[in-house]
């Protein structure tokens, strides 16, 4: 998957964000599963996303093609250096957005759901302001 290009307008930016959304969700989930269980298998991702093994296999194949993961048939899915970096960045964005929504008074359940979508579309400028706001609120 190519690095995000600077969009010409907000509609183009949304299309660019959508193009990387699935990759970001998957590498973040793979990192979490590896952290919790030591290895990540296709069945873990199928359960996590509530999708079929076929869907996961297709997505993992694209992630492998794009250099984010490595795997072999019937073997665990592992993050490459590039995949681990994307997972770390995605998790950081997610945590900032989640903390921001909770600091605004949004319930944890709603904030968790909303942050899943917002994290992919928030600009670096907005993310920095959210992070600053949360820091001030948390003291």
C-alpha positions as CSV (number, residue, x, y, z in Angstrom):
1,X,0.0,0.0,0.0
2,X,1.5,3.4,-1.0
3,X,2.1,6.1,1.5
4,X,-0.8,8.6,1.7
5,X,-0.5,11.4,-0.7
6,X,-1.5,14.9,0.1
7,X,-5.1,15.3,-1.2
8,X,-6.2,18.2,-3.3
9,X,-9.6,18.6,-1.5
10,X,-11.5,17.0,1.4
11,X,-13.3,14.5,-0.7
12,X,-10.1,13.2,-2.1
13,X,-8.6,13.0,1.4
14,X,-11.6,10.9,2.5
15,X,-11.0,8.5,-0.4
16,X,-7.3,8.2,0.5
17,X,-8.2,7.6,4.2
18,X,-10.7,4.9,3.2
19,X,-8.1,3.2,1.1
20,X,-5.8,2.6,4.2
21,X,-8.6,2.0,6.7
22,X,-8.7,-1.8,6.5
23,X,-5.0,-2.2,6.5
24,X,-4.7,0.0,9.6
25,X,-7.5,-2.0,11.4
26,X,-5.9,-5.3,10.5
27,X,-2.3,-4.5,11.5
28,X,-3.6,-3.0,14.8
29,X,-5.6,-6.1,15.5
30,X,-2.7,-8.4,14.6
31,X,-0.4,-6.5,17.0
32,X,-3.0,-6.7,19.8
33,X,-3.5,-10.5,19.3
34,X,0.3,-11.1,19.2
35,X,0.7,-9.0,22.3
36,X,-2.1,-11.0,24.1
37,X,-1.5,-14.5,22.8
38,X,2.0,-14.6,21.4
39,X,0.9,-15.5,17.9
40,X,-1.9,-14.3,15.5
41,X,-3.7,-16.8,13.3
42,X,-6.3,-16.2,10.6
43,X,-9.0,-17.7,12.9
44,X,-8.1,-15.0,15.5
45,X,-8.7,-12.2,13.0
46,X,-11.9,-13.9,11.7
47,X,-13.3,-13.9,15.3
48,X,-12.0,-10.4,16.0
49,X,-13.7,-8.8,13.0
50,X,-16.6,-11.3,12.8
51,X,-15.9,-12.2,9.2
52,X,-15.2,-15.4,7.3
53,X,-11.8,-17.0,7.0
54,X,-12.0,-16.3,3.3
55,X,-12.3,-12.6,3.9
56,X,-9.4,-12.6,6.3
57,X,-7.3,-14.7,3.9
58,X,-7.9,-12.2,1.1
59,X,-7.1,-9.2,3.3
60,X,-4.0,-10.8,4.7
61,X,-2.9,-11.6,1.1
62,X,-3.2,-7.9,0.3
63,X,-1.3,-6.9,3.4
64,X,1.4,-9.3,2.5
65,X,1.5,-8.0,-1.1
66,X,1.8,-4.5,0.4
67,X,4.6,-5.4,2.8
68,X,2.8,-5.2,6.1
69,X,2.7,-8.9,7.1
70,X,4.4,-12.2,6.4
71,X,2.7,-15.6,6.5
72,X,2.6,-19.0,5.0
73,X,-0.3,-21.4,4.6
74,X,-1.4,-22.7,8.1
75,X,1.1,-20.5,9.8
76,X,0.7,-17.5,12.0
77,X,0.5,-14.0,10.6
78,X,3.5,-11.8,11.6
79,X,4.0,-8.1,11.2
80,X,6.9,-6.7,9.1
81,X,8.7,-3.7,10.4
82,X,6.5,-1.6,8.1
83,X,3.4,-3.3,9.5
84,X,4.5,-2.9,13.1
85,X,5.1,0.8,12.5
86,X,1.6,1.2,10.9
87,X,0.1,-0.7,13.8
88,X,1.8,1.5,16.4
89,X,0.7,4.7,14.6
90,X,-2.9,3.4,14.2
91,X,-3.0,2.4,17.9
92,X,-1.7,5.8,19.0
93,X,-4.3,7.6,16.9
94,X,-7.0,5.4,18.2
95,X,-6.0,6.0,21.9
96,X,-5.8,9.7,21.4
97,X,-9.3,9.9,19.7
98,X,-10.7,7.6,22.4
99,X,-9.3,9.6,25.2
100,X,-10.5,12.8,23.6
101,X,-14.1,11.6,23.3
102,X,-14.1,10.3,26.8
103,X,-12.7,13.7,28.0
104,X,-15.6,15.4,26.3
105,X,-18.0,13.2,28.3
106,X,-18.9,10.6,25.7
107,X,-19.6,7.2,27.3
108,X,-16.8,4.7,27.1
109,X,-18.9,2.3,25.0
110,X,-19.9,5.0,22.5
111,X,-16.4,6.5,22.4
112,X,-14.9,3.1,21.7
113,X,-17.3,2.6,18.7
114,X,-16.9,6.2,17.4
115,X,-13.1,6.2,17.7
116,X,-12.9,3.2,15.3
117,X,-14.1,5.4,12.5
118,X,-12.7,8.7,13.5
119,X,-9.2,7.5,14.0
120,X,-8.8,6.8,10.2
121,X,-9.9,10.3,9.1
122,X,-8.4,12.7,11.7
123,X,-5.7,14.9,10.3
124,X,-2.4,15.3,12.1
125,X,-3.3,18.8,13.0
126,X,-6.6,17.8,14.6
127,X,-5.0,14.8,16.3
128,X,-2.3,17.1,17.9
129,X,-5.0,19.4,19.2
130,X,-7.0,16.5,20.6
131,X,-3.9,15.2,22.3
132,X,-3.2,18.6,23.8
133,X,-6.8,19.0,25.0
134,X,-6.6,15.6,26.7
135,X,-3.3,16.4,28.4
136,X,-4.8,19.7,29.8
137,X,-8.0,17.9,31.0
138,X,-6.1,15.1,32.7
139,X,-3.8,17.6,34.3
